[in-house]
Amino acid sequence: MAGCLDGIRVLELARFQAGPRAGMILSDLGAEVIKIEKLGGEETRKSAPIVRGQSVYFSVYNRGKKSICLDLRKAEGKAVFFDLLKTADFVTENFRPGTIEEMGLGYDELIKVKPDIILVRCSGFGQTGPYKDRPSFDPLGQAMSGLMTLTGKPLGRPVGTAFSLVDRTTALHATIGALGALRHRDQTGEGQIIDVCLLDSAMTMVEIPACYYLDSGEEGGESGRLPYQAKDGWVVVTGGVTAKLTERLAELIGKDTHAPQGAGGSLFGHNNPVLTEWCKRHTVNDICDKLVAIGIPVAPVLTIPQVVKDPHMWEREMLVKVQDAVAGEMHVPGLSIKLSKTPGALGPVPVAGQHTQELLSKLPGYDVVKMAQLRAASVIS
């Protein structure tokens, strides 16, 4: 089905998660994303967890893309890349700053071939700043932004998230920047560089406590959130600090609004003793039924096996099956952005180099003889 980015081509030099996830979103929106991998394929094709020989990690972030295996260390490989660049709108990369310049693929070289190219750069600490040359992965962003401290505050120790929160947020920032740059190019004909990084993204998660401290000299604003224990599980209850919701909850649990308050000065505050005791006397379903009936936001704390059996997830198509050349069939994420006119579509997970012949054969000068020569020289595979 048509996507809003139909006709847009992305050359993806990115690996691991933040950059490839940005490419995944652009692909979801209709762009043709060409993943340029080293001969033999990207490192994460072998990353755990593995199901029937296929990496779930790789599948999740690379479904719907096309794959070319190309040796960019060789002059012939760079020449192939620049021929592809002439047809592209974006280049995405997530190497350490300076790496693509050392490879001869820096922005100054790109614009000699494609003056209006948009270069999306994802890194650990950004293209500027005292930490820019450091290697980084998601947990470092959580640690250095203070996010781990805030998340673990109720437990008395720093706690990181169970998933790469900072990587995925950086992917969203990269995508938003790419769409903004595309709009600017449509208006002016100019390309540009987009600089997003893990630490910047992590800082957006501590905006309130960081600004509160700078303006007041005190720590506060946000902290970790512990669920309430029920008779048979756990629930999350929240409602802000509105008087109406506080009155409704107080009436339900049989206490007035002057009962001991939790953190934040509300009956909804974290670890409120009155609400804690009330929840312990009820089941998860009972708590959810009673609170939903009076308009209070509440949710059960689910395990992954429970989540993937939730009918809401399937009606929303947040998990879908695709045919897989390695595993036979795999589940991958569905479209998280749902557009009514240009819904886009999901594609399968490519095998390494699957589309090399298809894509290069459409470029001028890439006849059967040249393709055979490039293969023989181990430039492509």
C-alpha positions as MATLAB code, in Angstrom:
seq = 'MAGCLDGIRVLELARFQAGPRAGMILSDLGAEVIKIEKLGGEETRKSAPIVRGQSVYFSVYNRGKKSICLDLRKAEGKAVFFDLLKTADFVTENFRPGTIEEMGLGYDELIKVKPDIILVRCSGFGQTGPYKDRPSFDPLGQAMSGLMTLTGKPLGRPVGTAFSLVDRTTALHATIGALGALRHRDQTGEGQIIDVCLLDSAMTMVEIPACYYLDSGEEGGESGRLPYQAKDGWVVVTGGVTAKLTERLAELIGKDTHAPQGAGGSLFGHNNPVLTEWCKRHTVNDICDKLVAIGIPVAPVLTIPQVVKDPHMWEREMLVKVQDAVAGEMHVPGLSIKLSKTPGALGPVPVAGQHTQELLSKLPGYDVVKMAQLRAASVIS';
ca = [
       0.000    0.000    0.000;
       1.170    3.537   -0.695;
       3.323    5.271    1.898;
       3.842    8.981    2.416;
       7.565    8.584    1.653;
       7.117    6.626   -1.589;
       9.952    7.538   -3.963;
      12.383    8.441   -1.164;
      15.597    6.402   -1.047;
      17.759    5.934    2.056;
      21.296    4.522    2.098;
      21.777    3.028    5.545;
      25.317    2.704    6.855;
      23.998    2.371   10.397;
      24.403   -0.703   12.605;
      23.055   -1.999   15.910;
      19.903   -0.194   17.030;
      19.425    3.605   17.023;
      20.318    4.186   13.354;
      18.666    1.032   11.993;
      15.480    1.722   13.948;
      15.305    5.180   12.370;
      15.670    3.481    8.985;
      12.936    1.035    9.962;
      10.509    3.884   10.661;
      11.355    5.590    7.357;
      10.758    2.253    5.632;
       7.411    1.897    7.422;
       6.437    5.272    5.987;
       7.193    4.111    2.456;
      10.864    4.963    1.873;
      13.118    2.470    0.107;
      15.828    1.771    2.671;
      18.975    0.149    1.293;
      21.047   -1.399    4.047;
      24.698   -1.345    3.031;
      26.410   -4.173    4.894;
      29.944   -5.472    4.985;
      30.545   -8.675    3.046;
      28.902  -11.445    5.024;
      26.405   -9.083    6.651;
      26.086   -6.766    9.642;
      27.288   -7.896   13.085;
      23.791   -8.005   14.554;
      22.728  -10.754   12.151;
      24.380  -13.011   14.757;
      23.070  -11.206   17.835;
      21.008  -13.060   20.429;
      18.276  -14.021   20.806;
      18.284  -16.467   17.903;
      15.192  -18.357   16.686;
      15.614  -21.138   14.097;
      18.890  -19.609   12.951;
      17.562  -16.044   12.629;
      18.447  -13.139   14.936;
      15.326  -11.646   16.466;
      17.365   -8.500   17.193;
      18.282   -8.061   13.516;
      14.805   -8.972   12.280;
      13.054   -6.432   14.483;
      15.031   -3.436   13.237;
      15.611   -4.400    9.624;
      12.370   -5.853    8.281;
      11.241   -4.188    5.092;
      14.724   -3.063    3.996;
      16.847   -4.082    1.010;
      20.374   -5.380    1.523;
      23.567   -4.830   -0.428;
      26.885   -6.296    0.703;
      29.668   -3.893   -0.245;
      33.311   -3.532    0.825;
      33.680    0.171    1.487;
      37.356   -0.216    2.372;
      38.155   -0.653   -1.314;
      38.187    2.157   -3.863;
      35.883    0.129   -6.116;
      33.441   -0.260   -3.245;
      33.398    3.480   -2.595;
      32.766    4.047   -6.297;
      29.715    1.778   -6.129;
      28.505    3.650   -3.043;
      28.804    7.025   -4.777;
      26.917    5.719   -7.806;
      24.103    4.673   -5.452;
      24.364    8.045   -3.703;
      23.376    9.823   -6.912;
      19.947    8.185   -6.581;
      19.502    8.742   -2.820;
      17.778   11.297   -0.597;
      19.267   10.304    2.768;
      22.382    8.664    4.151;
      22.133    7.394    7.735;
      25.117    6.406    9.878;
      25.910    5.774   13.529;
      29.681    5.483   13.668;
      31.781    7.459   16.107;
      32.338   11.065   14.931;
      35.132   11.240   12.378;
      34.810    7.629   11.223;
      32.979    8.263    7.958;
      35.394   11.097    7.225;
      38.273    8.625    7.606;
      36.416    6.290    5.243;
      36.203    9.058    2.628;
      32.422    9.261    3.025;
      32.086   12.480    5.012;
      29.458   15.116    4.257;
      31.900   17.234    2.236;
      32.515   14.257   -0.041;
      28.828   13.333   -0.252;
      27.729   16.767   -1.445;
      30.265   16.717   -4.252;
      28.239   13.856   -5.732;
      24.743   14.703   -4.425;
      24.563   18.373   -3.347;
      21.124   18.069   -1.745;
      21.799   14.889    0.235;
      20.580   14.759    3.839;
      23.014   13.064    6.227;
      21.519   11.637    9.421;
      24.180   11.102   12.079;
      23.435    9.092   15.235;
      26.171    8.788   17.846;
      26.730    8.317   21.554;
      27.619   11.874   22.509;
      27.080   13.955   19.363;
      29.355   15.479   16.760;
      30.596   18.162   19.194;
      31.465   18.335   22.886;
      34.229   16.939   25.119;
      32.835   13.372   25.032;
      32.262   13.144   21.269;
      35.094   10.672   20.620;
      33.995    8.189   23.274;
      32.312    4.918   22.313;
      28.825    4.535   23.746;
      25.798    2.300   24.012;
      22.364    2.856   25.521;
      23.206    2.195   29.215;
      25.822    4.965   29.203;
      23.187    7.500   28.176;
      20.910    6.331   30.981;
      23.776    6.553   33.464;
      25.225    9.929   32.487;
      21.860   11.693   32.198;
      20.792   10.792   35.741;
      17.979    8.622   34.418;
      19.250    5.493   36.184;
      19.354    7.372   39.486;
      15.768    8.600   39.096;
      14.433    5.213   37.951;
      15.976    3.425   40.913;
      15.274    6.058   43.557;
      12.435    4.118   45.266;
      14.773    1.098   45.517;
      17.690    3.082   46.887;
      20.031    2.255   43.991;
      20.420    3.142   40.294;
      18.361    0.978   37.938;
      18.500    0.858   34.154;
      15.548   -0.025   31.947;
      15.181   -3.593   30.704;
      15.333   -2.384   27.107;
      17.329    0.177   25.149;
      15.121    3.162   25.871;
      17.700    5.749   24.845;
      18.481    4.029   21.537;
      14.824    3.949   20.584;
      14.233    7.558   21.554;
      17.290    8.577   19.524;
      15.800    6.717   16.550;
      12.641    8.793   16.879;
      14.641   12.019   17.051;
      16.586   10.966   13.953;
      13.360   10.247   12.091;
      11.738   13.522   13.103;
      14.870   15.393   12.062;
      14.934   13.559    8.730;
      11.339   14.495    7.963;
      11.994   18.111    8.931;
      15.078   18.234    6.729;
      13.134   16.704    3.855;
      10.504   19.435    4.185;
      13.269   22.083    4.162;
      14.812   20.521    1.059;
      11.439   20.504   -0.696;
      11.199   24.248   -0.049;
      14.801   25.290   -0.727;
      16.593   22.471   -2.548;
      19.160   22.324    0.269;
      20.331   19.234    2.105;
      21.878   19.325    5.577;
      23.342   17.316    8.455;
      21.194   15.973   11.296;
      23.081   15.385   14.560;
      21.306   13.267   17.204;
      22.895   11.299   20.018;
      22.163    9.004   22.929;
      23.069   11.443   25.706;
      20.936   14.239   24.229;
      18.019   11.827   23.975;
      18.523   10.671   27.557;
      18.538   14.292   28.701;
      15.039   14.733   27.280;
      13.917   12.119   29.828;
      15.155   14.137   32.800;
      13.977   17.557   31.594;
      11.740   18.325   34.565;
      14.100   17.365   37.437;
      17.087   18.955   35.653;
      15.320   22.278   35.113;
      13.778   22.160   38.601;
      17.212   21.734   40.177;
      18.760   24.544   38.128;
      15.915   26.912   39.015;
      15.467   25.975   42.694;
      18.696   24.347   43.810;
      16.687   21.361   45.038;
      16.288   17.815   43.781;
      12.791   16.701   42.873;
      10.204   16.734   40.126;
      10.224   13.096   39.055;
      11.502    9.781   40.325;
      11.029    6.051   39.854;
       7.495    4.680   40.009;
       6.719    1.496   41.888;
       3.472   -0.380   41.263;
       1.013   -1.407   43.955;
       0.804   -5.033   45.054;
      -2.568   -6.738   44.774;
      -3.631  -10.103   46.187;
      -2.572  -11.866   42.995;
      -0.214   -9.521   41.179;
       0.633   -5.865   40.671;
      -1.161   -2.785   39.352;
      -0.277    0.763   38.400;
      -2.674    3.471   39.574;
      -2.249    7.053   38.497;
      -4.408   10.102   38.104;
      -2.261   13.173   38.456;
      -3.190   15.495   41.283;
      -6.685   16.572   40.227;
      -9.124   17.110   43.087;
     -11.954   15.287   41.301;
      -9.975   12.074   40.807;
      -8.632   12.233   44.349;
     -12.192   12.517   45.699;
     -13.361    9.571   43.599;
     -10.526    7.368   44.778;
     -10.935    8.433   48.411;
     -14.656    7.622   48.308;
     -13.989    4.214   46.760;
     -11.394    3.104   49.301;
     -13.328    4.594   52.203;
     -10.924    7.315   53.214;
     -11.226   11.089   53.088;
      -8.836   13.279   51.174;
      -6.967   14.145   54.379;
      -5.647   10.597   54.635;
      -1.826   10.265   54.519;
      -0.555   11.377   51.138;
       2.108    9.778   48.970;
       5.015   11.418   47.175;
       3.813   14.439   45.239;
       1.175   15.430   47.800;
      -1.637   13.346   46.336;
      -3.555   10.226   47.246;
      -2.111    8.983   43.948;
       1.461    9.603   45.087;
       3.881    6.719   44.812;
       3.692    4.215   47.686;
       0.709    5.892   49.310;
       0.106    3.808   52.478;
      -3.703    3.972   52.301;
      -3.863    2.889   48.672;
      -1.173    0.284   49.339;
      -3.267   -1.438   52.005;
      -6.461   -1.249   49.933;
      -4.798   -2.852   46.908;
      -3.416   -5.706   48.993;
      -6.988   -6.717   49.902;
      -8.182   -6.943   46.274;
      -7.302   -8.893   43.155;
      -5.821   -7.273   40.070;
      -9.057   -7.709   38.096;
     -11.141   -6.324   40.947;
      -8.936   -3.246   41.303;
      -8.964   -2.595   37.560;
     -12.748   -3.055   37.275;
     -13.498   -0.739   40.206;
     -11.115    2.037   39.139;
     -12.019    1.930   35.440;
     -15.686    2.260   36.457;
     -15.008    5.625   38.131;
     -12.644    6.922   35.444;
      -9.320    6.452   37.200;
      -6.343    5.363   35.053;
      -5.250    1.887   36.144;
      -3.443   -1.012   34.507;
      -2.290   -4.484   35.451;
       1.452   -5.122   35.435;
       1.738   -7.808   32.766;
       4.425  -10.304   31.880;
       5.605  -10.556   28.266;
       3.629  -13.803   27.733;
       0.515  -11.961   28.947;
       1.214   -8.924   26.756;
       1.524  -10.928   23.547;
      -1.828  -12.629   24.241;
      -3.615   -9.306   24.778;
      -6.269   -8.939   22.034;
      -5.761   -5.171   21.963;
      -2.204   -5.640   20.662;
      -3.428   -7.876   17.847;
      -6.338   -5.673   16.845;
      -3.898   -2.780   16.660;
      -1.508   -5.023   14.649;
       1.452   -4.162   16.856;
       2.858   -7.647   16.287;
       2.682   -9.340   12.890;
       4.047  -12.426   11.155;
       6.248  -12.228    8.068;
       7.836  -14.913    5.939;
      11.531  -15.283    6.662;
      14.140  -16.792    4.352;
      16.112  -18.215    7.289;
      13.534  -19.094    9.967;
      10.539  -19.725    7.724;
       8.305  -17.352    9.648;
       9.017  -14.646   12.219;
       7.098  -12.168   14.314;
       8.180   -8.550   13.871;
       6.864   -5.201   15.144;
       3.836   -3.803   13.359;
       3.347   -0.218   12.205;
       3.377    2.038   15.249;
       2.460    5.099   13.167;
      -0.933    4.624   11.563;
      -1.820    6.948    8.686;
      -5.289    6.866    7.137;
      -4.375    7.876    3.558;
      -0.825    6.534    3.209;
      -0.562    3.590    5.588;
       2.677    2.157    4.234;
       3.493   -1.538    4.540;
       5.840   -4.030    6.156;
       8.316   -6.126    4.225;
      10.326   -9.260    5.038;
      13.757   -9.438    6.639;
      16.423   -9.419    3.902;
      19.249  -11.921    3.747;
      22.709  -10.407    3.469;
      23.266   -8.994   -0.013;
      19.872  -10.161   -1.262;
      19.258   -7.064   -3.382;
      22.778   -6.363   -4.653;
      22.066   -7.577   -8.177;
      18.606   -5.994   -8.339;
      19.713   -2.523   -7.260;
      23.068   -2.215   -8.981;
      21.801   -3.552  -12.292;
      19.554   -0.481  -12.500;
      22.526    1.899  -12.332;
      24.166    3.123  -15.562;
      27.199    1.048  -16.533;
      26.523   -1.926  -14.276;
      26.207   -4.623  -16.886;
      26.770   -8.351  -16.443;
      30.519   -8.027  -17.072;
      31.045   -5.271  -14.501;
      28.977   -7.054  -11.881;
      31.033  -10.228  -12.402;
      34.260   -8.234  -12.042;
      33.074   -6.657   -8.778;
      32.150  -10.057   -7.388;
      35.462  -11.577   -8.430;
      37.296   -8.724   -6.669;
      35.183   -9.263   -3.504;
      33.810   -5.750   -3.737;
      30.186   -6.929   -3.676;
      28.449  -10.132   -2.693;
];
